[in-house]
Amino acid sequence: MKTNALGLMAFLLILTGSLISCQDDISKEILVDDNQENSSLEVFSLYGTMCNWVNRENDGKVVIINSLEELEQYVSCSMNSSFHSLDFSKQSLLLVGSVASSGIYDIYKTSIQQSSIDDYELKVKIRLNEIPLPLEWDIAVRVDKLRDDAQVLLRVDELPGTITSVIGKWRLIKEYTSGFGSPQEEIDYSKRNIVYDFKNDGVLMVSGDGHTGWVKNGNHSYSIGNFRRIKVGYRSSWYSVSPNELIIDSRPADGSAFYFAKVK
């Protein structure tokens, strides 16, 4: 009897350890490693098509799309255009929208974590910009196949004050043309003293001889928009900025990308 009792106790300990191990596995992120900055979920975009998102809400609820018919309820296309479809036998599409506390520089990270069999948490990390007004946003991401009745909660992490401002002096270094319709060209400005001086009162002062890149020599008004948009006069473009480099990139609109170095 003593031997059987010891055997039963050992079995229960092994079983308990197995259950704990399984629970630990469930609680781990199943699609991405959150410690890796570049491991975001793949975004499903309609960019480059004649289609637009419709019927999207900003209430923070995550919509699970598991078929083309369901997806078509949220997409409207014109001129017989179409979009790249998903393999819904292996993937689901998560649609979500909410409101940020300020303007948005970009949505730079999305990941999903499974807490139980059919319970998940979609995590979205947002960098805010200098605009002090709340902004609606939405995103669509691909994930491994989920059940229709799965529960996906949204968690948003906003990072205010983490974006280097464009304010200051920047020297134009080079330009890359878009390459649409002709070979891409690189233009070297590094030996010319072309300076873009962004003042904190919304004035951009451009100095240099001859062609000065994105905008002409002189004073211009500028503004910073949501989702990495910068506008100078009538020109609007995407931008990215770090402590030592500014990039103004209009290549998606058949323009050029201009690279600047911070003037110390």
N, C-alpha and C positions, 0 to 999 in steps of 0.2 A: 504493500500500500504506500509506503514511504517513497519507493522508487517511482511509482505511478504519479504521485503528487509532484515530485520534482520534475518529472517529464512534462506534466501538464503546465507547470509554472514556466518552464523553458519555452514551451510552445506559445504561451500567451505573451511572453516577452518578445519573441520573434515577430508575432503577429502585430503587436503594438508598434514595434519599430518599423514594420513595413507600412502601416497606416500613416505614421508620422512622416515617413519618407515620401509617400504618395502625396500627402497634403502639401509638403514643402515643394514638390514638383509643380503642383497645381498653382501655387501662389507665385511662381516665377513668371517673368514675362515670356510669353510663348512666341512672339514674333520678332522682337528686337532686344538688343542689349542696351538698356537705358544709359549705361556708362559710356557708350560710344556716340559721339556727337553726330556722326554721319550715318546712323542706322535708322533713320526715320522711315516710316511706312511710305509706300509709293503713292503719290498723289494722282488722282484721276482728274485730268484737266480737259477742258473743251477748247483750249487755246489752239488757234490755227484752223478751226472749223467754222461753219456758218450756224453753229448751234449755241444755245444759251440755256442756263439753268432757270427753271421756273418752279413755283410752288415751294420754295425753300423758306424755312422758318428760322428765327433767331432766338428760340426759346431754350436752347441748350439741350434739347432732346436728340438722341442719336437714332437715325433711321437706318435700318438694315435693309439693303437691296439684294435680293437673291435671284432675280431674273431680269431679262431684257424688258419684259412687259412692265415690270415695276419701275425700272430705270426710265423708261419713256414717259412716265408720269411726271418726271422732274426735268425733262429736257425738251426744248423746242428748237427745231431746225428749219431753216429756210432754203429755198432754191435747191430742193432735193439733196441737200447736204446730209452727211451722216457723220458719226463719230466712231472711234475705235471701241469695239465691244469687249466685254470681259468674258472669261471662261467661268460662267456661273456654276459649273459643276465642281470647280475647285476653289472659287473665290467668292467673297461677298464684297459689297461696296457699302461703306459707312458714310452717310451724309450728316453733317452737323453744322449748326450755326449758333452764334451767340453775340454778345455785345462786349467789346473791350472798354476798359475804363478811360482810354485815351486813344490817340491815333496809333496806327500799327506800322512798324517798319517792315516786319515780315513774320510769317508763321514758320519757324525754323525747325520744329521737331514735333513729330507725332509718334506715339507708340501705344501699344495695347497690352493690358495685363489681365490675366485670368485669375479670379479669386475662388471660383467654384466651377462646377460642370458647365453651367450656362450663365454665369455672371462674369462680366468683364468691365474694365475701366479703360476708356480711351483718354489718353493724356495728350494735351496739346500745349506746346510752349510757344509763347508769343513775345517778340521784342517790340516794345513801344517806341514811338518817336516823339518829336517835340510838340505835336499838336495836342492841345489840352481838351479836345472834344471827344466824347464817346463815339465809337465806330462799330457798326455792325460788320460781322465777318462770317464766312462759311467756308467749308472745306469738304472734299470728298477723298477718301483714302481706300486703297485696296487692302484687304486682309484675307487670311486663310478662311475657308468656308465656315460660316456660323449658322446655327439653327435659326429658323424664323422667329422662334419664341425666346431667343437669347436676350438677356438684359445687359445693355451696354450703357454705363454711366459716363458722363463727361467730367474731366478734371482739367481746368485751365490754369497754367502757371504763367503769369505776366512778369516780364523783367523790365521794370522801368529804370530809366537812367543808365542803361548799359550801352547805349549807342553813342559813338563818337560823333560830335556835331560837325557839320560841314563848315562852321564858322572858322575863319582864319584864311591864311594865304596858302595857295596851292600852285605849284609850277607844273605846266603841261609837259609831259614826257613823250607820249606817243599816241597814235591814233590807229585803230583797226577798222577798216571798212567792212560792211556787212557781207560782201561776197555774193549778194543776190544778183544774178544776171551777169556777173563779171568776177574774175578772180579776186580773192580777198587781198587787200593791200595794207601794208604797215607803213606809216609815216612817222619819221623820227623828228621829234621837237626838242630833244634833250639838249642840243647845243644852242637853242634859242631861249631867251629869257621871257617866256610868256607866263604871266601870273594871273590867276583868278583869286580875287580877294573877297570872300563872303563876309559882309558886315553883319552884326547882330541886329541891325535895324531893317533888314530885308533888302539891302542894296548890294549888288555884285559889281565890283570894279575890275574890269579886264584891261590889262596893259600888255603891250607887245607890238612889234612891227609886222605889218603885212597880215597874212592869214593867222588868226589866233584860235583856230579850232572850232569849238562848238558854237560860240557866239562871238560877235564882233568886239573890237576894241571899244571901250567906253563904259558908262555906267548903265546898269540894268536892274530892274526889280526882280526878286526871286522869292519863291515860297516852297516849303516842304510839304508834300502830300502824303497820303496814306499808302502803305505797301510800297515803300522805296521809290516814291515819285518825287522828282524835283522839276520845278517849272521856272524858266527864265524868260520873261517877256511872253511871247506866244509859243515858245518851244517847251515841250514837256518830255521827260525821259526817265528811265530807271536809274537808280544810283546805288552804290554801296560805298561804305566808308569805314576806315580803320584809322588808328592813330597816325599812320604814316602814308596811307594811300587812299585816294578818292577815285572812283570809276564812275563815269557818266556814260551809260550804255543805251544807245538807240538802235542797236542792230536788229532786234525783233521787229522794228518798224522800218527796216531797210535803211537805217542810218549808220552811224559809226559809234565805236566805243572809244572814249577818251580817258587816258590814264594820267593821273596827277600825283606828284609827290609833295608831302607837307613841307612848307618852307619853315625852317627852324628859327 
